[in-house]
Amino acid sequence: MTVESTTARTPRRSTRSKTGATGTKTAGAGSRAGTRKSSGTKKSADPELVQLLTPEGKRVKNAEYDKYVAGITAEELRGLYRDMVLTRRFDSEATSLQRQGELGLWASLLGQEAAQIGSGRALRDDDYVFPTYREHGVAWCRGVDPVNLLGMFRGVNNGGWDPNSNNFHLYTIVIGSQTLHATGYAMGVAKDGADSAVIAYFGDGASSQGDVNEAFTYSAVYNAPVVFFCQNNQWAISEPTEKQTRVPLYQRARGFGFPGVRVDGNDVLACLAVTRWALERARGGEGPTLVEAYTYRMGAHTTSDDPTRYRSEEERLAWEAKDPVLRLRRHLETAHRTDETFFANVEAESEALGRRVREAVRAMPDPDGFAIFEHVYADGHALVDEERAQFAAYQASFADAEGV
């Protein structure tokens, strides 16, 4: 079983008498967390999880979740493929820009495209998203211009977009705090009687934070319409999952009183179906759900990290064989007779996106170094004034040095 079912607290409206699903166990799922040494050596059978597309691109049936992608067309699948390719290209361009000194830092999503695009495309326009700092694919699905994501990492702004324009909150650097924001927002949605849901993204490492566990408690007690979407990419910077938990992450939900499900995070179709199911529960008054997308961070945690120091190349190559983009491509080629022209057009579009992003970032103005002192206090403050003067003197010292 992939879902831990519990009785929800006083649901507003119940549409399912039982919350449960049978997962598809597959060798393409990845190694089981909790039994792997930090070297990445596989020590046990693969975990049970919901999977609709195998790594070879073969469609597999699932009695519980097929209904949530029933009727999906070849054109819609091609749209998901396009989303993942363009998101990956944007991400690789951002990484390159950081290496060239154009960005201060970048957190890559490489390998997690299916989890983000699948869940992002499951959302309705009136649903609200609370991301961390790696949800570039979800931002794409919400219509946020990729260039706007880079302003913060270049130091030009503190976000770069209006959260209410796309129902996509600003990136959150503080680990796990957005889950509390999402829970409070969802409680408000419920009190307003709105027919919408909230989704909060976080990683396996964040699941150890007190904020996340407090969010679980409040959301369960108040039956909040929120989906907690955990992208378990196996590594919290250099700490493997077995250092975060002694049980599979999705099972933690049972202790808080709501269901959890583990989905193949490299299967965009399964992520779409499971997230639709969880969002439907939330909108129907059945409270929160924990979705654990079992995936892998193919690159570094951020561009300041070197993953070769703590994980094996063998592990990385094993997950590379389960690549989410290649998986859907294989399915499109074999099941939907998609020709090479489509893939070539998507590749050309992705290169155009890379050029646009590169040119836009390089054209961004340098940030105002004194802006940091503005808006600290509504009426000003003597200490801030003193710090501003000290900074001005520091800046002037460079000009003096150049004049010598």
C-alpha positions in Angstrom: 0.0 0.0 0.0 1.3 3.4 -0.8 -1.3 5.4 1.2 -1.5 5.6 5.0 -5.2 6.1 5.6 -6.6 7.8 8.7 -9.9 9.3 9.7 -10.0 13.1 9.0 -11.3 15.4 11.6 -14.8 16.7 10.9 -14.6 17.1 7.1 -16.7 19.8 5.6 -17.8 17.4 2.9 -16.7 13.8 2.3 -16.7 12.4 -1.2 -14.7 9.3 -0.5 -15.4 6.7 2.2 -11.9 5.4 2.1 -8.6 7.1 1.2 -6.3 4.5 -0.2 -4.4 3.3 -3.2 -2.4 0.4 -4.3 1.1 1.3 -5.6 2.9 -0.2 -8.4 6.2 -1.7 -7.4 8.8 -1.3 -10.0 12.5 -1.7 -10.5 12.7 1.7 -12.0 11.7 3.5 -8.8 15.1 4.0 -7.1 16.8 2.6 -4.0 15.0 2.6 -0.7 15.8 5.4 1.7 17.0 4.3 5.1 19.1 1.3 3.9 21.7 3.0 1.7 25.2 3.9 2.9 26.4 7.4 2.1 28.4 5.9 -0.8 25.2 5.4 -2.6 25.3 1.5 -2.6 21.9 -0.1 -3.1 21.1 -2.5 -0.3 17.4 -3.4 -0.7 14.5 -3.8 -3.0 12.9 -0.7 -4.5 10.1 1.0 -2.7 6.4 0.7 -3.5 5.1 3.8 -5.1 2.5 5.0 -7.6 3.8 4.8 -11.2 2.0 5.1 -14.5 5.0 5.3 -16.8 8.0 3.0 -16.4 11.5 4.3 -17.1 11.2 2.7 -20.5 8.1 4.8 -21.3 5.6 2.0 -21.0 2.2 2.9 -19.7 1.1 0.8 -16.6 -2.3 0.6 -15.1 -3.3 1.8 -11.6 -6.8 1.2 -10.5 -6.8 4.1 -8.1 -5.2 6.8 -10.1 -5.9 6.1 -13.7 -9.1 8.0 -13.4 -7.3 11.2 -12.7 -5.5 11.1 -16.1 -8.3 9.4 -18.0 -8.8 11.0 -21.4 -5.5 12.8 -21.5 -4.6 13.4 -25.1 -1.4 13.0 -27.0 -1.3 16.7 -27.5 -1.5 17.2 -23.7 1.3 14.8 -23.2 3.4 16.6 -25.7 2.6 19.8 -23.7 4.0 18.2 -20.6 7.1 17.1 -22.5 7.6 20.7 -23.8 7.2 22.1 -20.3 9.9 19.8 -19.0 12.4 20.4 -21.8 12.0 24.2 -21.6 12.2 24.2 -17.8 15.4 22.1 -18.0 16.9 24.4 -20.6 16.2 27.5 -18.5 17.7 25.8 -15.5 20.9 24.9 -17.3 21.2 28.5 -18.6 20.8 29.8 -15.0 23.6 27.4 -13.8 25.8 28.6 -16.6 25.1 32.3 -15.8 26.1 31.7 -12.2 29.4 30.0 -13.3 30.1 33.1 -15.4 29.6 35.4 -12.4 26.2 36.8 -13.6 24.3 35.3 -10.6 25.3 35.0 -7.0 23.8 31.5 -6.5 21.5 29.0 -8.2 19.6 26.0 -7.0 19.1 23.6 -9.9 16.0 21.4 -10.4 17.8 19.0 -12.8 16.1 15.6 -12.4 13.0 16.9 -10.7 11.2 18.2 -13.8 8.5 15.6 -13.7 7.6 16.2 -10.1 7.3 19.9 -10.6 5.5 19.9 -14.0 3.2 17.1 -13.1 2.1 18.7 -9.9 2.1 22.2 -11.4 -0.2 21.3 -14.2 -2.6 19.6 -11.8 -3.4 23.0 -10.2 -6.3 25.2 -11.0 -5.9 28.9 -11.6 -7.5 29.8 -8.2 -5.2 27.4 -6.3 -2.4 29.0 -4.4 1.3 27.9 -4.4 3.9 28.3 -1.7 7.3 27.3 -3.1 10.8 27.0 -1.7 13.6 28.2 -3.9 13.8 25.3 -6.4 10.3 25.3 -7.9 11.3 26.7 -11.3 9.1 24.2 -13.1 6.0 25.1 -10.9 6.7 28.8 -11.6 6.7 28.0 -15.3 3.3 26.3 -15.0 1.9 29.3 -13.1 3.0 31.7 -15.9 5.9 33.4 -14.0 8.4 34.7 -16.5 11.7 32.8 -16.0 13.7 36.0 -16.1 11.8 37.2 -13.0 13.1 34.2 -11.1 16.7 35.3 -11.6 16.5 38.9 -10.2 16.8 37.7 -6.6 19.7 35.5 -7.5 21.4 38.4 -9.2 20.7 40.7 -6.2 18.5 43.0 -8.3 15.3 42.5 -6.2 13.8 40.5 -3.4 11.5 38.4 -5.7 10.6 40.0 -8.9 6.9 39.1 -9.3 3.6 39.9 -7.8 2.4 36.7 -6.0 -1.2 37.6 -6.5 -0.9 37.8 -10.2 -0.2 34.1 -10.6 -1.2 32.8 -7.2 2.5 31.8 -6.8 4.2 33.1 -3.7 7.7 34.5 -3.7 10.6 32.0 -3.2 11.3 31.1 0.4 14.9 30.7 1.4 14.2 29.9 5.1 13.8 26.1 5.1 10.3 24.9 5.8 8.7 28.2 6.9 6.5 28.3 3.8 4.5 25.2 5.0 3.2 27.3 7.9 2.4 30.2 5.5 0.5 27.7 3.3 -1.4 26.2 6.3 -2.5 29.6 7.5 -3.6 30.6 4.0 -5.5 27.4 3.6 -7.2 27.9 6.9 -8.4 31.3 5.6 -9.5 29.7 2.4 -11.7 27.3 4.3 -13.2 30.0 6.5 -14.0 32.0 3.4 -15.8 29.0 1.9 -13.7 29.2 -1.3 -13.6 26.2 -3.6 -9.8 26.1 -4.0 -6.8 24.5 -2.6 -3.3 25.4 -1.4 -0.1 23.5 -2.1 3.2 23.8 -0.3 6.5 22.5 -1.7 9.5 21.4 0.4 12.3 18.9 0.3 13.2 15.8 2.3 15.6 17.8 4.5 12.9 20.4 5.3 10.7 17.5 6.7 13.0 17.6 9.8 12.2 21.2 10.5 9.9 22.1 13.3 7.9 24.4 11.1 6.9 21.6 8.8 5.8 19.4 11.7 3.8 22.3 13.2 2.2 22.9 9.8 1.2 19.2 9.8 -0.4 19.6 13.2 -2.4 22.7 12.5 -3.5 21.6 9.0 -4.9 18.3 10.5 -6.6 19.9 13.5 -8.2 22.6 11.4 -8.8 20.3 8.4 -7.1 22.8 6.1 -7.4 22.3 2.3 -3.6 22.0 1.8 -1.4 19.6 -0.1 2.1 19.1 1.3 4.3 18.2 -1.7 7.7 16.9 -0.6 10.2 16.4 -3.3 12.4 13.7 -1.8 15.5 14.0 -4.0 17.5 11.7 -1.6 19.9 14.4 -0.3 19.5 17.3 2.1 22.7 19.0 0.8 25.1 16.3 1.9 22.9 14.4 4.3 21.2 11.3 2.9 17.5 10.6 3.6 18.3 7.9 6.2 19.7 10.7 8.3 16.3 12.5 8.1 13.9 9.7 9.0 13.6 6.1 10.1 10.5 5.5 8.1 9.5 6.5 4.5 8.5 10.1 4.6 5.0 9.7 3.3 4.2 7.5 6.3 4.8 10.4 8.7 1.4 11.8 7.7 -0.4 9.0 9.5 0.9 10.2 12.9 -0.7 13.6 12.2 -4.0 12.3 11.2 -4.1 12.6 7.4 -3.1 10.4 4.4 0.3 10.2 2.7 1.2 8.8 -0.6 4.5 8.1 -2.3 4.7 8.7 -6.1 7.4 8.1 -8.6 8.7 11.6 -8.9 10.3 10.9 -12.3 7.0 10.0 -13.8 5.2 13.2 -14.9 1.9 11.3 -15.5 1.8 9.8 -12.0 2.7 13.1 -10.4 -0.1 14.8 -12.3 -2.6 12.1 -11.3 -1.6 11.9 -7.6 -1.6 15.7 -7.2 -5.0 16.0 -8.8 -6.3 13.4 -6.3 -4.8 15.2 -3.4 -6.1 18.6 -4.6 -9.6 17.1 -5.1 -9.5 15.8 -1.5 -8.6 19.3 -0.3 -11.3 21.1 -2.3 -13.9 18.5 -1.2 -13.3 19.2 2.5 -11.3 16.1 3.3 -8.3 18.0 4.7 -4.5 17.8 4.1 -2.5 15.3 2.2 1.2 14.6 2.1 2.6 13.7 -1.3 6.2 12.3 -1.3 7.6 12.6 -4.9 10.4 10.0 -4.8 13.0 11.6 -7.2 16.7 12.5 -7.4 18.7 15.7 -7.5 20.9 15.0 -10.5 23.1 18.1 -9.9 24.4 19.9 -6.9 22.3 21.2 -4.0 23.2 24.7 -5.2 26.1 26.0 -7.3 28.1 26.4 -4.1 28.0 22.6 -3.5 30.1 19.8 -4.8 28.1 16.5 -4.7 31.0 14.4 -5.7 32.3 14.8 -2.2 29.5 12.8 -0.6 27.7 10.6 -3.1 28.8 8.0 -5.7 28.9 8.3 -9.4 27.3 4.8 -9.5 24.2 6.2 -7.7 23.9 9.2 -10.1 24.2 7.0 -13.2 21.5 4.7 -11.9 19.1 7.6 -11.5 20.1 9.1 -14.9 18.7 6.0 -16.5 15.3 7.0 -15.0 15.4 10.5 -16.5 11.9 12.0 -16.5 12.3 13.8 -19.8 13.6 10.8 -21.7 10.9 8.6 -20.1 8.1 10.7 -21.6 9.8 11.0 -24.9 10.0 7.2 -25.2 6.3 7.0 -24.4 5.4 9.6 -27.0 7.6 7.9 -29.6 6.2 4.4 -29.1 2.6 5.0 -27.9 1.7 8.2 -29.8 3.9 8.0 -32.9 5.4 11.4 -32.2 7.8 12.2 -35.0 11.3 13.8 -34.9 9.9 17.2 -36.1 8.1 17.8 -32.9 11.2 17.1 -30.7 13.4 19.2 -33.0 10.9 22.1 -32.7 10.9 21.9 -28.9 14.6 21.8 -28.8 14.8 24.9 -31.0 12.3 26.6 -28.8 14.3 25.7 -25.7 17.5 27.2 -27.2 15.6 30.4 -28.0 14.5 30.6 -24.4 18.1 30.1 -23.2 19.2 33.0 -25.4 16.4 35.3 -24.2 17.2 34.5 -20.5 20.9 35.1 -21.0 20.4 38.4 -22.8 17.8 39.6 -20.2 20.0 38.8 -17.2 23.0 40.5 -18.6 20.9 43.6 -19.3 19.6 43.8 -15.7 20.8 47.0 -14.0 23.1 46.8 -11.0 21.2 47.0 -7.8 21.2 50.1 -5.7 23.6 49.3 -2.9 21.8 51.7 -0.5 18.4 50.2 -1.0 19.1 47.8 1.9 18.7 50.7 4.3 15.3 51.7 3.0 12.0 50.6 4.6 13.7 49.1 7.7 11.7 51.5 9.9 8.7 53.5 8.8 10.1 56.7 10.3 13.8 56.1 10.1 16.2 55.2 12.9 19.4 56.7 14.2 21.3 53.3 14.1 20.2 52.7 10.4 21.4 56.3 9.6 24.7 55.5 11.2 25.1 52.2 9.3 24.2 54.0 6.0 26.9 56.6 6.6 29.4 53.9 7.4 28.5 52.0 4.2 28.8 55.3 2.2 32.3 55.8 3.6 33.2 52.2 2.7 32.0 52.7 -0.9 33.9 56.0 -1.2 37.1 54.3 -0.2 37.1 52.4 -3.4 36.8 55.6 -5.4 39.7 57.1 -3.4 41.8 54.0 -4.1 41.2 54.2 -7.8 42.2 57.9 -7.8 45.6 57.2 -6.2 
